[in-house]
Amino acid sequence: MTSTTAVHPEVHAPPLPFPAGKRTPLDWSVAPVTTPSQGAPTLVEWPPGVGAAEGRLRLFVACDLRGTVRVEVRSAMTGRLLTTYDIRYPDCHQPYDAPLDRESTQLALTEGVLLSLSEPSATVSGSGDLPPTLWIFAGPQAPPERRPVLLLDRTTTLNPTGALHRTLTGIGSVQPFGWMEGCVLDALYDLAVTFPRDGRARTALSEHLAFYFPNGALRYEDPRGRPADGRVYGIEATLPYAVLAKLNPLDPALSQAIESWRVRTDDEGCVKDVPTTAEGSYTVAYPMATIAHRTDEALRDAAVRQLRARRERLCTGTDLHLRLFPDGTRVYRNWARAYSWYLLGLVRTLTELGDEADTAGLWDEARRVAALALSRRNADGIWDCYLGEPETGAETCGSAGIAAALALGTEQGQFDTFREGAAALRAWEELADTYLTEDGWLSGGSPSNKGGEELQRSGYRMLSGVGNGLMGQLGAALVRIGAVKDWTQP
């Protein structure tokens, strides 16, 4: 097994202002990467004395970008092209790796590198002729886990799931507030419960919440990087309130989620933005049920309505769709992450609601969808980006979420240990053995769906912080059902 040594550089970037109306996430320092027509390239320099080896240069995006850019990495003195990044529709906090062979690594360490955007390939949706700027985390006000880093390959024995746990239980697992951070918060909570003597997950959980609720008040940026302090931008943003309710059922911040649901409820009691989405099973019904279970029983019926509305609106025969628009159009048929949100939402919501008569039919629905998922696995025991369409390629983030739902349902006695439970274990083993990087990131995830279905079907893949969170949920559940032992140690 290959491990990595992380070497952090200094970054010198042109003094450009951050985009108007947007805010640097968590007040961490950032740096621009621009096209040559916009100014000087960004210089990255390493300290002397670092031994060369093959490796990867990793950057973290610091601001949402609605488009595609290509980053060229050139040696600072000789101008040799060392590697490139193909970055498509990135979210904030998204990591990207670019490979370096031994010779390129030596040049990078000796000369430093220049980062710039390739002008012919730089396009941003809706920007006209405006050149794009890619913002990355850099500088002393960004934690080391977010700064550019050269990861040098070293040969040693390493447990990749131990690296996953180490990454999850640190600052490096922070995601944009909302559904992305919610997946990580659920993982940290589950890990803290599953391994009560190991305080790393509990500490990380407190640190994450302190980032977004300093002094108890919500402070964050919406998916486009705009300040959204004290308000909920949409239904995806209420997932973190499930963990808040578990930690403190009387937290005043819970009222923000409840009010958000009230103003977004349609005439049939479904909480949605414009389309009805599968995400709502997980990001709305589940936190609703969590709050209802602890302090507000009036939300219980509303949580059940969310699940039923999505079953009626998004399922057609044996197909599941991500979205239903008001004109009746359904999109993202059998998309892996739609399965993940729908099934994970069903299982987690019903677990919170408890064994009541009005939930029996919904557990039947969970079993129906789980059976469909099992019938559509690929040969490696995970799921393709679109279930039943192998030409779209394996997709690890959705696979981790589906498997987590299977393991959680098995824990509740609603799924069969030798069928769904075994499938969850098989997926865990495949994801851990094939797709976890040496430093604990899940590779093989498809990008944000803001790039549309064409990008989802293209085979483009990247590292996934959301996938890390879903893997953490899966691994914790597998320990609790006795399928795996402690996987969290190095």
Buried (B, 14 or more C-beta within 10 A) or exposed (E): EEBBBBBBBBBBBBEBEBBEEBBBBBEBBBBBBBBEEBBEBBBBBBEEEBEBBBBBBBBBBBBBBBBBBBBBBBBBEEEBEBBBBEBBBBBBBBBBBBEBEEEBBBBBBBBBBBBBBBBEBBEBEEEEEEBBBBBBBBBEEBBEBBBBBBBBBBEEEBBBBBBBBBBBBBBBBBBBBBBBBBBBBBBBBBBBEBBEEBEBBBBBBEBBBEBBBEEEEBBBBBBBBEEBEEEBBBBBBBBBBBBBBBBBBEBEBBEBBBEBBEEBBEEEEBBBBEBBBBBBBBBBBBBBBBBBBBBBEEBBEBBBBBBBBBBEBBBEEEEBBBBBEEEEEBBBBBBBBBBBBBBBBBBBBBBBBEEEEEBEEBBEBBBEBBBBBBEBBBEBBBBBBBBBBEEBBBBBBBBBBBBBBBBBBBBBEBBBBEBBBBBBBBBBBBBBEBBBBBBBBBBBBBBBBBBEBEBBBBEBBBBBBBBBBBBBBBBBBBBBBEBBEEBBEE
